[in-house]
Amino acid sequence: MSRRTLRALFEIRLRWSDKVIQEEPRPYGGGLWVPDTPRNRDRLDKAVAFGNTLYGDQTHWIEKRQA
């Protein structure tokens, strides 16, 4: 039986507005791209909710691109 590697067709990342004060050096306005899997989507959904709680509504969102 052969093992097949499944590849995500899309990638997602956490984005934030320039109104968010950054205490540590980070990529400006966006995080690292990760495969759009249910686990990664759930983690980023939680990060968006937390970021919007801290900094205000619609300051954080998920960006999606084709891999």
C-alpha positions as CSV (number, residue, x, y, z in Angstrom):
1,M,0.0,0.0,0.0
2,S,1.5,3.3,-1.0
3,R,1.3,6.5,1.0
4,R,-0.1,9.6,-0.7
5,T,0.6,13.1,0.4
6,L,-2.4,15.3,0.2
7,R,-1.7,18.9,-0.7
8,A,-3.9,21.8,0.4
9,L,-5.3,23.7,-2.6
10,F,-5.4,26.9,-0.6
11,E,-3.3,28.7,2.0
12,I,-4.5,31.1,4.7
13,R,-2.9,33.6,7.1
14,L,-3.8,36.0,9.8
15,R,-4.0,39.6,8.7
16,W,-4.3,42.7,10.8
17,S,-4.8,46.4,10.1
18,D,-2.0,49.0,10.4
19,K,-3.9,50.4,13.4
20,V,-2.7,47.4,15.5
21,I,0.2,48.4,17.7
22,Q,3.0,45.8,17.4
23,E,5.1,45.3,20.5
24,E,7.5,42.9,18.8
25,P,8.9,43.0,15.3
26,R,6.6,41.0,13.0
27,P,5.8,41.0,9.3
28,Y,3.8,44.2,8.6
29,G,0.1,43.5,8.4
30,G,0.3,39.7,7.9
31,G,1.5,36.4,9.3
32,L,3.0,33.4,7.7
33,W,1.0,31.4,5.1
34,V,-0.2,27.9,6.3
35,P,-2.2,25.2,4.5
36,D,-6.0,25.8,4.7
37,T,-6.8,22.7,6.8
38,P,-9.6,22.5,9.4
39,R,-7.1,22.6,12.2
40,N,-5.3,25.7,10.9
41,R,-8.6,27.4,10.0
42,D,-9.9,26.8,13.6
43,R,-6.7,28.2,15.1
44,L,-6.8,31.3,12.9
45,D,-10.5,31.8,13.6
46,K,-9.6,31.9,17.3
47,A,-6.7,34.3,16.7
48,V,-9.0,36.6,14.7
49,A,-11.6,36.6,17.5
50,F,-9.0,37.3,20.1
51,G,-7.3,40.1,18.1
52,N,-10.7,41.8,17.4
53,T,-11.5,41.6,21.1
54,L,-8.2,43.3,22.0
55,Y,-7.9,45.9,19.2
56,G,-11.5,46.4,17.9
57,D,-13.9,45.0,15.4
58,Q,-12.5,44.1,12.0
59,T,-8.8,44.8,12.9
60,H,-8.0,41.1,12.3
61,W,-9.1,38.8,9.5
62,I,-8.1,35.7,7.5
63,E,-6.6,36.1,4.1
64,K,-6.8,33.2,1.6
65,R,-4.8,32.4,-1.6
66,Q,-4.4,29.6,-4.0
67,A,-1.4,27.4,-3.2
